[in-house]
Protein backbone atom coordinates (compact mmCIF):
# COMPACT_ATOMS: atom_id res chain seq x y z
CA UNK A 1 0.00 0.00 0.00
CA UNK A 2 0.88 3.65 -0.20
CA UNK A 3 1.72 5.76 2.82
CA UNK A 4 0.44 9.30 2.57
CA UNK A 5 1.34 11.84 5.29
CA UNK A 6 -1.64 13.85 6.45
CA UNK A 7 -2.43 16.39 9.14
CA UNK A 8 -5.69 16.11 11.02
CA UNK A 9 -7.23 19.40 12.12
CA UNK A 10 -9.89 19.91 14.73
CA UNK A 11 -11.75 22.99 13.55
CA UNK A 12 -14.41 23.81 16.07
CA UNK A 13 -17.09 26.43 15.72
CA UNK A 14 -15.07 29.65 15.93
CA UNK A 15 -17.00 32.91 16.22
CA UNK A 16 -15.75 36.22 14.82
CA UNK A 17 -15.89 38.63 17.76
CA UNK A 18 -14.39 41.75 16.14
CA UNK A 19 -13.43 42.96 12.68
CA UNK A 20 -10.51 45.41 12.69
CA UNK A 21 -10.02 47.74 9.73
CA UNK A 22 -7.23 50.05 8.63
CA UNK A 23 -9.49 53.06 9.10
CA UNK A 24 -10.24 52.37 12.78
CA UNK A 25 -7.30 50.29 14.03
CA UNK A 26 -4.47 50.86 11.57
CA UNK A 27 -4.45 47.28 10.22
CA UNK A 28 -6.82 44.69 8.82
CA UNK A 29 -7.57 41.70 11.04
CA UNK A 30 -10.33 39.59 12.53
CA UNK A 31 -10.60 38.52 16.15
CA UNK A 32 -11.79 34.93 16.54
CA UNK A 33 -13.08 33.39 19.77
CA UNK A 34 -13.60 29.75 20.67
CA UNK A 35 -14.15 27.53 23.69
CA UNK A 36 -17.33 28.27 25.63
CA UNK A 37 -16.84 29.13 29.30
CA UNK A 38 -18.96 30.37 32.21
CA UNK A 39 -19.31 34.09 32.84
CA UNK A 40 -17.67 33.90 36.28
CA UNK A 41 -14.36 32.83 34.71
CA UNK A 42 -13.92 36.08 32.73
CA UNK A 43 -13.13 39.58 33.91
CA UNK A 44 -15.57 42.46 33.51
CA UNK A 45 -13.65 44.05 30.59
CA UNK A 46 -13.60 40.72 28.73
CA UNK A 47 -17.32 40.20 29.35
CA UNK A 48 -18.09 43.75 28.21
CA UNK A 49 -16.12 43.25 25.00
CA UNK A 50 -18.13 40.11 24.15
CA UNK A 51 -21.50 41.43 25.35
CA UNK A 52 -21.10 44.50 23.13
CA UNK A 53 -21.48 42.15 20.15
CA UNK A 54 -24.06 39.85 21.83
CA UNK A 55 -21.67 36.88 21.87
CA UNK A 56 -21.56 34.18 24.55
CA UNK A 57 -18.47 34.08 26.85
CA UNK A 58 -15.48 32.52 25.09
CA UNK A 59 -12.25 31.27 26.66
CA UNK A 60 -9.79 32.10 23.88
CA UNK A 61 -9.59 35.21 21.69
CA UNK A 62 -7.03 35.28 18.85
CA UNK A 63 -6.35 37.75 16.06
CA UNK A 64 -5.57 36.85 12.47
CA UNK A 65 -4.47 39.28 9.77
CA UNK A 66 -6.65 39.29 6.65
CA UNK A 67 -6.42 41.03 3.30
CA UNK A 68 -10.07 42.05 3.01
CA UNK A 69 -12.01 42.44 6.27
CA UNK A 70 -15.21 43.16 4.34
CA UNK A 71 -15.60 39.40 3.77
CA UNK A 72 -16.23 38.83 7.50
CA UNK A 73 -19.02 39.91 9.86
CA UNK A 74 -19.20 39.99 13.65
CA UNK A 75 -20.97 36.85 14.86
CA UNK A 76 -20.10 34.82 11.76
CA UNK A 77 -19.22 31.20 12.56
CA UNK A 78 -16.09 29.66 11.03
CA UNK A 79 -15.98 25.87 10.83
CA UNK A 80 -14.54 23.11 8.66
CA UNK A 81 -16.80 24.16 5.76
CA UNK A 82 -14.49 27.19 5.29
CA UNK A 83 -11.76 24.91 3.87
CA UNK A 84 -11.64 22.93 0.63
CA UNK A 85 -10.10 19.49 0.17
CA UNK A 86 -6.38 19.72 -0.59
CA UNK A 87 -6.02 23.31 0.60
CA UNK A 88 -2.64 24.19 2.11
CA UNK A 89 -2.64 25.92 5.49
CA UNK A 90 -0.02 27.19 7.94
CA UNK A 91 -0.01 25.47 11.34
CA UNK A 92 1.89 26.73 14.38
CA UNK A 93 2.51 24.83 17.60
CA UNK A 94 1.87 25.90 21.15
CA UNK A 95 5.52 25.79 22.24
CA UNK A 96 8.96 25.31 20.78
CA UNK A 97 10.79 22.04 21.25
CA UNK A 98 13.49 22.11 23.92
CA UNK A 99 15.03 18.71 23.25
CA UNK A 100 16.11 16.35 26.03
CA UNK A 101 16.55 18.37 29.21
CA UNK A 102 17.56 17.66 32.77
CA UNK A 103 15.36 18.00 35.84
CA UNK A 104 16.45 21.55 36.65
CA UNK A 105 15.39 22.80 33.25
CA UNK A 106 12.29 20.65 32.78
CA UNK A 107 10.67 20.94 36.23
CA UNK A 108 12.36 24.11 37.56
CA UNK A 109 14.10 22.20 40.34
CA UNK A 110 16.85 24.02 42.21
CA UNK A 111 20.21 22.63 43.13
CA UNK A 112 21.06 21.38 46.60
CA UNK A 113 22.30 23.51 49.50
FENNOR-V640571 format. One record per backbone hydrogen bond with DSSP energy under -0.5 kcal/mol. CO is the residue of the C=O (numbers start at 1). NH is the residue of the N-H. Records with the same first field share a line. If there is no record, write none. Layout:
CO: NH, NH
This chain:
2: 4
3: 5
7: 9
9: 11
10: 12
11: 80
12: 14
14: 78
15: 17, 33
16: 75
18: 20, 31
20: 29
21: 25, 26, 27
22: 26
27: 29
28: 66
29: 20
30: 32, 64
31: 17, 18
32: 62
33: 15
34: 60
35: 59
38: 41
39: 42
43: 47
44: 48
45: 49
46: 50
47: 51
48: 52
50: 53, 55
51: 54
57: 37
60: 34
62: 32
64: 30
68: 71
69: 72
73: 76
76: 16, 78
77: 79
78: 14
79: 82
80: 83
84: 87
102: 106
103: 107, 109
104: 108
